[in-house]
């Protein structure tokens, strides 16, 4: 399973071409705290939101949810569509918030 560590994501977010981050949690969870610039696309709505996804199927995508299961399901759906460079945020939002990393 391909994962990205939290500190690695923080560094990649500062790159000229940062990865496309998708938060697949519920609207309530997303509004309570999310990673800056993370797109909110609930896991069950991935297939209905293709227009919001990167046009380049090789673009790096980072998925996060609260604990992991919804991100795993979203990764499966994205792979069906054709995306290949998908990583899950290690520890997801539970660890991100626990470590007091920046949210909006």
DSSP file (Angstrom, degrees, kcal/mol; ACC not computed):
  #  RESIDUE AA STRUCTURE BP1 BP2  ACC     N-H-->O    O-->H-N    N-H-->O    O-->H-N    TCO  KAPPA ALPHA  PHI   PSI    X-CA   Y-CA   Z-CA
    1    1 A X              0   0    0      0, 0.0     2,-0.6     0, 0.0    86,-0.1   0.000 360.0 360.0 360.0 130.8    0.0    0.0    0.0
    2    2 A X        +     0   0    0     84,-0.2    86,-2.2     2,-0.0     2,-0.3  -0.746 360.0 169.4 -89.6 119.0    1.4    3.4   -1.0
    3    3 A X  E     -a   88   0A   0     -2,-0.6     2,-0.4    84,-0.2    86,-0.2  -0.863  25.9-143.3-125.0 159.6    1.3    5.9    1.8
    4    4 A X  E     -a   89   0A   0     84,-2.5    86,-2.8    -2,-0.3     2,-0.1  -0.988  23.1-124.5-122.1 134.7    2.7    9.4    2.4
    5    5 A X     >  -     0   0    0     -2,-0.4     4,-2.3    84,-0.2     5,-0.2  -0.409  24.3-115.7 -73.6 153.9    3.9   10.5    5.8
    6    6 A X  H  > S+     0   0    0      1,-0.2     4,-2.3     2,-0.2     5,-0.1   0.909 115.4  49.1 -58.6 -45.7    2.5   13.6    7.2
    7    7 A X  H  > S+     0   0    0      1,-0.2     4,-1.6     2,-0.2    -1,-0.2   0.839 109.8  53.3 -66.2 -31.2    5.7   15.6    7.2
    8    8 A X  H  > S+     0   0    0      2,-0.2     4,-2.5     1,-0.2    -1,-0.2   0.904 108.1  50.2 -67.4 -40.9    6.3   14.5    3.5
    9    9 A X  H  X S+     0   0    0     -4,-2.3     4,-2.3     1,-0.2    -2,-0.2   0.918 106.8  54.6 -63.9 -42.1    2.9   15.8    2.6
   10   10 A X  H  X S+     0   0    0     -4,-2.3     4,-0.6     1,-0.2    -1,-0.2   0.909 111.2  45.6 -56.5 -42.3    3.7   19.2    4.3
   11   11 A X  H >< S+     0   0    0     -4,-1.6     3,-1.1     1,-0.2     4,-0.2   0.919 112.4  50.0 -66.7 -43.9    6.8   19.5    2.2
   12   12 A X  H >< S+     0   0    0     -4,-2.5     3,-1.3     1,-0.3    -2,-0.2   0.794 100.4  64.8 -66.7 -28.0    5.1   18.5   -1.0
   13   13 A X  H 3< S+     0   0    0     -4,-2.3    -1,-0.3     1,-0.3     5,-0.2   0.746  99.8  53.9 -66.0 -22.4    2.3   21.0   -0.4
   14   14 A X  T << S+     0   0    0     -3,-1.1    -1,-0.3    -4,-0.6    -2,-0.2   0.478  86.8 108.1 -90.2  -3.5    4.9   23.8   -0.7
   15   15 A X  S X  S-     0   0    0     -3,-1.3     3,-0.6    -4,-0.2    -3,-0.0  -0.273  83.7-114.1 -70.0 160.2    6.1   22.6   -4.2
   16   16 A X  T 3  S+     0   0    0      1,-0.3     2,-0.5     2,-0.0    -1,-0.1   0.872 118.1  34.1 -60.6 -36.8    5.3   24.5   -7.3
   17   17 A X  T 3  S-     0   0    0     -5,-0.1    -1,-0.3     3,-0.0    -3,-0.1  -0.736  88.3-171.5-117.3  79.1    3.2   21.6   -8.4
   18   18 A X    <   -     0   0    0     -3,-0.6    -5,-0.2    -2,-0.5    -6,-0.0  -0.262  32.1 -93.2 -68.9 159.3    1.7   20.2   -5.1
   19   19 A X        -     0   0    0    -10,-0.1     2,-0.7     1,-0.1    42,-0.2  -0.317  40.5-104.4 -67.6 156.6   -0.2   16.9   -5.2
   20   20 A X  E     -b   61   0A   0     40,-2.5    42,-2.7    -3,-0.1     2,-0.5  -0.759  39.7-155.7 -82.9 115.7   -3.9   16.9   -5.6
   21   21 A X  E     -b   62   0A   0     -2,-0.7    18,-3.0    16,-0.3     2,-0.5  -0.814   9.2-168.4-100.0 131.2   -5.4   16.2   -2.1
   22   22 A X  E     -bc  63  39A   0     40,-3.1    42,-2.0    -2,-0.5     2,-0.7  -0.981   9.7-157.9-121.4 125.0   -8.8   14.8   -1.8
   23   23 A X  E     -bc  64  40A   0     16,-3.2    18,-1.7    -2,-0.5    42,-0.2  -0.906   8.2-173.5 -98.2 115.7  -10.6   14.6    1.5
   24   24 A X        +     0   0    0     40,-2.6    19,-1.9    -2,-0.7    20,-0.2   0.217  44.4 112.4 -99.6  14.7  -13.3   11.9    1.2
   25   25 A X  S    S-     0   0    0     39,-0.3    -2,-0.1    17,-0.2    39,-0.0  -0.127  77.4 -75.4 -77.2 179.4  -15.0   12.4    4.6
   26   26 A X     >  -     0   0    0      1,-0.1     4,-2.6    16,-0.1     5,-0.2  -0.241  44.5-106.7 -68.8 164.0  -18.5   13.7    5.1
   27   27 A X  H  > S+     0   0    0      1,-0.2     4,-2.7     2,-0.2     5,-0.2   0.890 120.8  53.2 -59.8 -40.6  -19.3   17.4    4.7
   28   28 A X  H  > S+     0   0    0      2,-0.2     4,-1.5     1,-0.2    -1,-0.2   0.928 111.1  45.7 -60.9 -46.0  -19.6   17.9    8.4
   29   29 A X  H  > S+     0   0    0      2,-0.2     4,-1.3     1,-0.2    -2,-0.2   0.926 113.7  49.3 -63.5 -44.6  -16.2   16.3    9.0
   30   30 A X  H  < S+     0   0    0     -4,-2.6     3,-0.4     1,-0.2    -2,-0.2   0.927 111.0  48.8 -61.2 -46.5  -14.6   18.4    6.2
   31   31 A X  H  < S+     0   0    0     -4,-2.7    -1,-0.2     1,-0.2    -2,-0.2   0.791 104.7  60.1 -66.2 -27.0  -16.1   21.6    7.4
   32   32 A X  H  < S-     0   0    0     -4,-1.5    -1,-0.2     1,-0.3     2,-0.2   0.858 130.4 -27.5 -71.3 -33.9  -14.9   21.0   11.0
   33   33 A X     <  +     0   0    0     -4,-1.3     2,-0.3    -3,-0.4    -1,-0.3  -0.717  69.6 165.2-179.8 128.7  -11.2   20.8    9.9
   34   34 A X        -     0   0    0     -2,-0.2    70,-2.7    -3,-0.2     2,-0.2  -0.958  43.4 -86.5-145.7 165.4   -9.4   19.9    6.7
   35   35 A X    >   -     0   0    0     -2,-0.3     3,-2.2    68,-0.2    68,-0.2  -0.516  59.8 -93.0 -72.2 137.1   -6.0   20.2    5.1
   36   36 A X  T 3  S+     0   0    0     66,-0.4    -1,-0.1     1,-0.3     3,-0.1  -0.229 108.5   7.8 -53.8 134.9   -5.6   23.5    3.2
   37   37 A X  T 3  S+     0   0    0      1,-0.2     2,-0.4    -3,-0.1   -16,-0.3   0.513  89.5 147.2  69.4   8.5   -6.5   23.2   -0.5
   38   38 A X    <   -     0   0    0     -3,-2.2     2,-0.3   -18,-0.1    -1,-0.2  -0.603  47.8-128.9 -74.4 129.7   -7.9   19.7   -0.1
   39   39 A X  E     -c   22   0A   0    -18,-3.0   -16,-3.2    -2,-0.4     2,-0.8  -0.577  16.3-133.0 -74.4 138.9  -10.8   19.1   -2.4
   40   40 A X  E     +c   23   0A   0     -2,-0.3     2,-0.4   -18,-0.2   -16,-0.2  -0.845  43.0 149.5 -98.4 108.5  -13.9   17.7   -0.7
   41   41 A X        -     0   0    0    -18,-1.7     5,-0.1    -2,-0.8   -15,-0.1  -0.874  43.0-132.1-135.7 102.0  -15.2   14.8   -2.6
   42   42 A X    >   -     0   0    0     -2,-0.4     3,-2.3     1,-0.1     4,-0.3  -0.197  24.8-114.7 -53.6 145.4  -17.0   12.2   -0.4
   43   43 A X  G >  S+     0   0    0    -19,-1.9     3,-1.1     1,-0.3     4,-0.3   0.835 115.5  54.3 -53.9 -37.1  -15.8    8.7   -1.2
   44   44 A X  G 3  S+     0   0    0      1,-0.2    -1,-0.3   -20,-0.2     3,-0.2   0.631 107.8  51.6 -74.2 -11.8  -19.2    7.6   -2.4
   45   45 A X  G X> S+     0   0    0     -3,-2.3     4,-0.7     1,-0.1     3,-0.5   0.294  74.0 105.7-108.0   8.7  -19.3   10.5   -4.9
   46   46 A X  G X4 S+     0   0    0     -3,-1.1     3,-1.3    -4,-0.3    -1,-0.1   0.926  82.1  48.2 -54.4 -49.1  -15.9   10.0   -6.6
   47   47 A X  G >4 S+     0   0    0     -4,-0.3     3,-0.6     1,-0.3    -1,-0.2   0.773 110.8  51.3 -67.0 -25.7  -17.5    8.6   -9.8
   48   48 A X  G <4 S+     0   0    0     -3,-0.5    -1,-0.3     1,-0.2    -2,-0.2   0.510 107.5  54.7 -86.8  -5.2  -20.0   11.5  -10.0
   49   49 A X  G XX  +     0   0    0     -3,-1.3     3,-1.7    -4,-0.7     4,-0.5  -0.079  60.2 130.5-120.0  33.2  -17.3   14.2   -9.6
   50   50 A X  G X4  +     0   0    0     -3,-0.6     3,-1.2     1,-0.3    -1,-0.1   0.818  69.7  63.5 -57.1 -31.8  -14.9   13.3  -12.5
   51   51 A X  G 34 S+     0   0    0      1,-0.3    -1,-0.3    -3,-0.2    -2,-0.1   0.754 100.8  52.1 -66.1 -23.4  -14.9   16.9  -13.6
   52   52 A X  G <4 S+     0   0    0     -3,-1.7    -1,-0.3     2,-0.1    -2,-0.2   0.552  95.5  89.0 -88.7  -8.4  -13.3   17.9  -10.3
   53   53 A X  S << S-     0   0    0     -3,-1.2    -3,-0.0    -4,-0.5    -7,-0.0  -0.482  95.4 -81.1 -86.6 158.9  -10.5   15.4  -10.6
   54   54 A X        -     0   0    0      1,-0.1    -1,-0.1    -2,-0.1    -2,-0.1  -0.291  29.6-141.5 -57.5 141.0   -7.2   16.0  -12.4
   55   55 A X  S    S+     0   0    0     -3,-0.1     2,-0.7    -4,-0.1    -1,-0.1   0.814  87.8  75.9 -72.6 -29.9   -7.4   15.7  -16.2
   56   56 A X  S >  S-     0   0    0      1,-0.1     3,-1.7     2,-0.0    -2,-0.1  -0.748  71.0-156.5 -86.0 115.4   -3.9   14.1  -16.2
   57   57 A X  T 3  S+     0   0    0     -2,-0.7    27,-1.3     1,-0.3    28,-0.6   0.591  92.2  58.5 -69.7  -9.1   -4.2   10.5  -15.0
   58   58 A X  T 3  S+     0   0    0     25,-0.1    -1,-0.3    26,-0.1     2,-0.1   0.486  77.4 116.2 -95.4  -5.6   -0.6   10.5  -14.0
   59   59 A X  S <  S-     0   0    0     -3,-1.7    26,-0.3     1,-0.1    25,-0.1  -0.409  76.5-105.5 -65.7 136.6   -0.9   13.5  -11.6
   60   60 A X        -     0   0    0     -2,-0.1   -40,-2.5    24,-0.1     2,-0.4  -0.407  38.0-166.7 -64.8 135.0   -0.2   12.6   -8.0
   61   61 A X  E     -bd  20  86A   0     24,-2.6    26,-2.7   -42,-0.2     2,-0.5  -0.982   8.1-160.4-124.3 135.5   -3.3   12.3   -5.8
   62   62 A X  E     -bd  21  87A   0    -42,-2.7   -40,-3.1    -2,-0.4     2,-0.4  -0.970  10.9-160.7-114.3 129.7   -3.3   12.1   -2.0
   63   63 A X  E     +bd  22  88A   0     24,-2.7    26,-2.4    -2,-0.5     2,-0.3  -0.885  12.8 172.4-110.9 141.1   -6.4   10.7   -0.3
   64   64 A X  E     +b   23   0A   0    -42,-2.0   -40,-2.6    -2,-0.4   -39,-0.3  -0.996   8.2 161.8-143.3 149.7   -7.4   11.2    3.3
   65   65 A X        -     0   0    0     -2,-0.3    28,-2.6    24,-0.2    29,-0.3  -0.602  58.3 -78.7-138.1-155.9  -10.4   10.4    5.5
   66   66 A X  S    S-     0   0    0     -2,-0.2    28,-1.8    26,-0.2    29,-0.2   0.936 116.4  -7.3 -79.5 -45.2  -10.8   10.2    9.3
   67   67 A X  S    S-     0   0    0     26,-0.1    24,-0.2    25,-0.1    -1,-0.0   0.625 103.2 -93.3-126.3 -24.8   -9.2    6.7    9.8
   68   68 A X  S  > S+     0   0    0     22,-0.1     4,-2.1    23,-0.0     3,-0.2  -0.024  94.0  94.0 139.7 -39.8   -8.6    5.1    6.5
   69   69 A X  H  > S+     0   0    0      1,-0.2     4,-2.0     2,-0.2     5,-0.1   0.877  90.9  47.7 -59.6 -40.4  -11.4    2.8    5.2
   70   70 A X  H  > S+     0   0    0      1,-0.2     4,-2.3     2,-0.2    -1,-0.2   0.873 111.0  52.1 -68.8 -34.8  -13.2    5.4    3.1
   71   71 A X  H  > S+     0   0    0     -3,-0.2     4,-2.4     2,-0.2    -1,-0.2   0.881 107.4  53.0 -66.7 -37.2   -9.9    6.5    1.5
   72   72 A X  H  X S+     0   0    0     -4,-2.1     4,-1.8     2,-0.2    -2,-0.2   0.914 110.5  47.2 -63.0 -42.8   -9.1    2.9    0.6
   73   73 A X  H  X S+     0   0    0     -4,-2.0     4,-1.9     1,-0.2    -2,-0.2   0.907 111.6  50.8 -65.5 -40.7  -12.5    2.6   -1.1
   74   74 A X  H  X S+     0   0    0     -4,-2.3     4,-2.7     1,-0.2    -2,-0.2   0.889 106.5  55.2 -63.7 -38.7  -11.9    5.9   -2.9
   75   75 A X  H  X S+     0   0    0     -4,-2.4     4,-2.3     1,-0.2    -1,-0.2   0.911 106.2  51.7 -61.1 -41.4   -8.5    4.7   -4.1
   76   76 A X  H  X S+     0   0    0     -4,-1.8     4,-1.9     1,-0.2    -1,-0.2   0.927 110.9  47.6 -60.3 -44.1  -10.2    1.6   -5.6
   77   77 A X  H  X S+     0   0    0     -4,-1.9     4,-1.8     1,-0.2    -2,-0.2   0.913 111.0  50.7 -64.4 -42.2  -12.7    3.8   -7.5
   78   78 A X  H  X>S+     0   0    0     -4,-2.7     5,-2.3     1,-0.2     4,-1.5   0.870 108.9  52.0 -64.1 -35.9   -9.9    6.1   -8.8
   79   79 A X  H  <5S+     0   0    0     -4,-2.3    -1,-0.2     3,-0.2    -2,-0.2   0.879 106.1  54.3 -67.0 -37.0   -8.0    3.1  -10.0
   80   80 A X  H  <5S+     0   0    0     -4,-1.9    -2,-0.2     1,-0.2    -1,-0.2   0.906 107.8  50.3 -61.3 -40.8  -11.1    1.9  -11.9
   81   81 A X  H  <5S-     0   0    0     -4,-1.8    -1,-0.2    -5,-0.1    -2,-0.2   0.820 129.5 -97.5 -67.4 -31.2  -11.3    5.4  -13.6
   82   82 A X  T  <5S+     0   0    0     -4,-1.5    -3,-0.2     1,-0.3     2,-0.2   0.405  74.5 138.6 130.4  -1.8   -7.6    5.1  -14.5
   83   83 A X      < +     0   0    0     -5,-2.3    -1,-0.3     1,-0.1   -25,-0.1  -0.519  18.3 171.9 -74.4 141.9   -5.5    7.0  -12.0
   84   84 A X        +     0   0    0    -27,-1.3     2,-1.2    -2,-0.2    -1,-0.1   0.627  59.1  71.6-124.1 -23.6   -2.3    5.3  -10.9
   85   85 A X        +     0   0    0    -28,-0.6   -24,-2.6   -26,-0.3     2,-0.5  -0.588  66.2 143.8-101.1  73.4   -0.3    7.6   -8.7
   86   86 A X  E     - d   0  61A   0     -2,-1.2     2,-0.4   -26,-0.2   -84,-0.2  -0.941  23.2-179.7-118.3 128.2   -2.5    7.5   -5.6
   87   87 A X  E     - d   0  62A   0    -26,-2.7   -24,-2.7    -2,-0.5     2,-0.4  -0.944  20.6-134.3-125.3 150.3   -1.2    7.6   -2.1
   88   88 A X  E     -ad   3  63A   0    -86,-2.2   -84,-2.5    -2,-0.4     2,-0.5  -0.806  28.3-112.5 -98.8 142.8   -3.0    7.5    1.3
   89   89 A X  E >   -a    4   0A   0    -26,-2.4     3,-1.7    -2,-0.4   -24,-0.2  -0.644  36.6-119.6 -73.7 120.2   -2.1    9.9    4.1
   90   90 A X  T 3  S+     0   0    0    -86,-2.8   -84,-0.2    -2,-0.5    -1,-0.1  -0.429  97.1   7.0 -64.0 127.4   -0.6    7.8    6.8
   91   91 A X  T 3> S-     0   0    0     -2,-0.2     4,-2.2   -24,-0.2     3,-0.4   0.268 101.4-141.8  83.0 -11.9   -2.6    8.2   10.0
   92   92 A X  H <>  -     0   0    0     -3,-1.7     4,-2.1     1,-0.2     3,-0.3   0.042  53.3 -35.7  49.2-158.9   -5.2   10.2    8.0
   93   93 A X  H  > S+     0   0    0    -28,-2.6     4,-2.6     1,-0.2     5,-0.3   0.771 133.6  66.3 -69.6 -25.8   -7.0   13.2    9.7
   94   94 A X  H  > S+     0   0    0    -28,-1.8     4,-2.0    -3,-0.4    -1,-0.2   0.959 111.1  34.6 -58.2 -50.0   -7.0   11.6   13.1
   95   95 A X  H  X S+     0   0    0     -4,-2.2     4,-2.6    -3,-0.3    -2,-0.2   0.867 114.2  58.8 -73.2 -36.9   -3.2   11.7   13.3
   96   96 A X  H  <>S+     0   0    0     -4,-2.1     5,-2.4    -5,-0.2    -2,-0.2   0.942 113.2  38.6 -57.1 -48.3   -3.0   15.0   11.4
   97   97 A X  H ><5S+     0   0    0     -4,-2.6     3,-1.6     1,-0.2    -1,-0.2   0.891 112.9  56.2 -70.8 -39.1   -5.2   16.7   14.0
   98   98 A X  H 3<5S+     0   0    0     -4,-2.0    -2,-0.2    -5,-0.3    -1,-0.2   0.876 108.8  47.9 -58.7 -38.1   -3.6   14.8   16.9
   99   99 A X  T 3<5S-     0   0    0     -4,-2.6    -1,-0.3    -5,-0.1    -2,-0.2   0.381 113.2-123.5 -84.3   3.9   -0.2   16.2   15.8
  100  100 A X  T < 5 +     0   0    0     -3,-1.6    -3,-0.2     1,-0.2     2,-0.1   0.858  49.3 167.7  56.1  40.4   -1.7   19.7   15.5
  101  101 A X      < -     0   0    0     -5,-2.4    -1,-0.2    -6,-0.2    -2,-0.0  -0.475  47.8 -72.0 -79.8 159.2   -0.7   20.1   11.9
  102  102 A X        +     0   0    0     -2,-0.1   -66,-0.4     2,-0.0     2,-0.3  -0.224  58.9 167.7 -63.7 133.6   -2.3   23.0   10.0
  103  103 A X              0   0    0    -68,-0.2   -68,-0.2    -3,-0.1    -1,-0.0  -0.913 360.0 360.0-133.6 163.5   -6.0   22.8    9.1
  104  104 A X              0   0    0    -70,-2.7   -69,-0.1    -2,-0.3   -71,-0.1   0.298 360.0 360.0-124.8 360.0   -8.5   25.3    7.9
